Amino acid sequence: MTLVIWAGGCLRDESEPVIGATDHGLMVGDGVFETCEVTGGRAFALTRHLQRLEANARALGLAPVPTDEVRSAVAAVLDAGGAALGRLRITVTAGPGPMGSGRGDSAPTLVVVAGPGRAAATARVVRVPWARNERSAIVGLKTTSYAENVVALARAVAAGADEALFANTRDELCEGTGSNVFVELDGELLTPSLESGCLAGISRALLLEWAAQDGLPVREVDPAHLPYRILDDISAGRGALALTSSTRHVAPVVSLDGVELAVGAVSRAARELFRERAALDVDP
Ligand SMILES: Cc1ncc(COP(=O)(O)O)c(C=O)c1O
């Protein structure tokens, strides 16, 4: 299937150019984005994604795009793509601007793209030598400045994996290039709190909420409780790992740095719980 594209106020053909040469998103990665899963022609957790998009745009200092405008662009794309769609991306940039980091005063650019795509049910991860900066000016924001993730994911793919795990500058476990990380230890599934510098993932939040309601032992911990070296224990068989993201939902990790890992019982239950709850409500 081809991509469905909305830009500049209407649906566009894939071959049409839609971004100006000086768009600040293109120039310096001055933008924010969201990726949603699409099931049965509907975007999962769209309201949460739109809220995060708005909050991230504000935090980056971008002029706001009215949520109604984004919603109608998303609706146009979903209508045009139908049931074959698997994922949808919403991008908002600062719009045309100067060639350097200084920002112009243009109206923001909004682009919505959807296409096929489903992630695997399990994940294979590697460690990478680079750190997330929990003191970064854009910490926790889903900006289009993703080159760091591109490089780390390429390293993972070259090693036969599909995700890379970052430490932060304090050598605490942080997150993946496009996922949050959970560590299964002694019958509990633990994820570093947002102080680690990780993105406030929507799937992470949903899993924490649903697990709390269901009595499944899943919780946030102080990042100091999950040093990056805990991954040595995991590869030695003393624990398990799982990832969450909009396209993966909950994906148990089956390989770490090429060492096969057993799927943890809580990770498996978390995946099942997420599947059940997501099927009940497309916009939780
Ligand atoms: C860096 C990063 N962390 C975590 C996530 C997971 O977030 P969500 O569950 O909202 O998709 C993503 C999603 O792409 C991400 O890019």
The ligand as an SDF file (V2000), in Angstrom:
LIG
                    3D

 16 16  0  0  0  0  0  0  0  0999 V2000
   12.4280    7.9650   22.6000 C   0  0  0  0  0  0  0  0  0  0  0  0
   11.1150    7.2740   22.7880 C   0  0  0  0  0  0  0  0  0  0  0  0
   10.8330    6.7110   23.9760 N   0  0  0  0  0  0  0  0  0  0  0  0
    9.6780    6.0620   24.2030 C   0  0  0  0  0  0  0  0  0  0  0  0
    8.7270    5.9320   23.1950 C   0  0  0  0  0  0  0  0  0  0  0  0
    7.4500    5.2010   23.4640 C   0  0  0  0  0  0  0  0  0  0  0  0
    6.3850    6.1220   23.5520 O   0  0  0  0  0  0  0  0  0  0  0  0
    4.8960    5.7730   23.1640 P   0  0  0  0  0  0  0  0  0  0  0  0
    4.4560    4.6450   24.0350 O   0  0  0  0  0  0  0  0  0  0  0  0
    4.1450    7.0250   23.4260 O   0  0  0  0  0  0  0  0  0  0  0  0
    4.8920    5.3820   21.7120 O   0  0  0  0  0  0  0  0  0  0  0  0
    8.9820    6.5080   21.9450 C   0  0  0  0  0  0  0  0  0  0  0  0
    7.9950    6.3910   20.8680 C   0  0  0  0  0  0  0  0  0  0  0  0
    8.2960    6.5210   19.7090 O   0  0  0  0  0  0  0  0  0  0  0  0
   10.1950    7.2100   21.7450 C   0  0  0  0  0  0  0  0  0  0  0  0
   10.4720    7.7850   20.5630 O   0  0  0  0  0  0  0  0  0  0  0  0
  1  2  1  0
  2  3  1  0
  2 15  2  0
  3  4  2  0
  4  5  1  0
  5  6  1  0
  5 12  2  0
  6  7  1  0
  7  8  1  0
  8  9  2  0
  8 10  1  0
  8 11  1  0
 12 13  1  0
 12 15  1  0
 13 14  2  0
 15 16  1  0
M  END
$$$$
